[in-house]
Each structure stands twice: as C-alpha cells, then as structure tokens.
Amino acid sequence: HINTLGNAKVRQDYHDALVNYFTPFKDQLSDDSKRRLEKNPLRILDSKDEQDKQFLPGAPRIIDYLDEESKANFDQILEMLDQLDINYVIDNDLVRGLDYYTGVIFEFMVEDKSIWESASTILGGGRYDNLVKEFDGPATPAVGFGIGEERLMLVLQKQNPALFADQGIDFFITNIGQETQIKVVEIARLLRKNGLKAQYDVDQKKLKAQFKKADRANAKFVITLGAKELSDGVLNVKRLADGQTFRFSFGDLENMNAVMKQLKE
C-alpha cells in the first residue's frame, strides 16, 4: 500500500483542508480527534473510534492537493514499481501524522483472512527527510521503515510452518574445568561462522547434565572438551545417531567441510 504526502506546502494545504472538513463535525468527534483537530488533523484519519469512522470516507484526499513536482515524483515511483513487477495499491487512506515524514509513504499489509479477519500492517515506512534535522542534525534525505516483528513471525508461522519445525542443532559442546571455558566459546563461534548450529552449557553443570541438555537440544554431535583435550589440542566428537566417536585436532576445524564430510560418512 503506497501514498505520498508531497512537500511542505502540499502538507500544509492538506492540513487546512482537513481542518475545514472536520470542524463542522467537531462536537461529534471522539475526544482524541477533537485534540488532533487542533494539533494534527492528519491523525484523525488513523482513528479506529466508531465515532470518527463515519466521517472518514468523505474526508479530502491528499492526492488531490499534490503540486506538479510532488505528483511527478510519485508517478515516477509508481512507474518504477510497475517496471520491477512489484504489486502495489494506491491507498488514499494511508497517511502519517508525524512531521518528519515527507514524500512517499508505504505499508506492507497481510490480507489473508485465515490469519486475521481484516488486513493488518506488518511493515510501515516512508521518506524521513526531516527526521535528522529534528534531532539537531543537518538536513539529510532519508528513507526507512519499522517492522512489527511479532506480527511477521505469526504470518511466517501460518504460511510456512516448516520454518518453525524443531530441526535440532548440529553440535553441543560439553566441557569440564574452568580452564576450558574460553576455548568452548571459540569453538562455538567457529562452528557458527561456518553456518552450523552450536550450543554449550553456560551454567557449567556436571558432564552428565550437559549430555542431557544435548539430548533436549536434539544435537547431532557432541564435542567433549576437558583439561586433557585442551592440553593435547584435540576434540572428541560423538555422533549421537550411532554412538561412533571421532577425534580431531583444533587445527582440523579450520576445514569444516572436511570435518563434516567425515562425521557424516
């Protein structure tokens, strides 16, 4: 969903038009919208109050107040979206009441009624040309957006449940002795850097309890690191599927492709 707020003059003209439109209905507006009418009438258009909704369909549309420059800019953006095969809806009800917004504004909406009864926004943003200046910085053209992370996760969970299936982890690193703690972190970082899922016991519980954690995490392999392994520069790796154990040097981990190939044979 996309719209534009135009430039400062467009916004002021639209502000005045909204005031002229809503003023005759002032006594029938909600208390919040009465306050907004004095300070920021654009925010009335976002109202969810039933008292206000009856007046919204007849409210002026900002697209009717665009000057030539603002309209040309908006048309250029729409043309680019068309050329890139990006679907969009010109939404005249889409506005922003915050002063730092300028020009184009947009929202990504989910219209799947199996998830929500009505369309729901999961991402919204636009041009922020006045934002840096409002924080005492230099005038800086900008664009940005905010995501409703929880909503996005709900959508993903509904539309692609396989993403949320518990597939376990690749490695659980068990360790014994305070002197091994740093090495455990180094190994975990190295494994993760190679795109592998790795965990270790930050609570430093007894070895038996750590193996139970590995089982609960559905780990494929368990690395055991103690004082002797640290001294010898080796790692014992157990494949939990069949109990087979492997022995690698610390240096072997620099070639994780070869290590993983051997572990999976």
Secondary structure by P-SEA (a helix, b strand, c coil): cccccccaaaaaaaaaaaaaaaccccccccaaaaaaaacccccccccccccccccccccccccccccaaaaaaaaaaaaaaaaacbbbbbcccccccccccccbbbbbbbcccccccccccccccccccccccccccccccccccccaaaaaaaaaaaacccccccccccbbbbbccccaaaaaaaaaaaaaaabbbbbcccccccaaaaaaaaaaacccbbbbbcaaaaaacbbbbbccccbbbbbbcccccccaaaaaaaaac
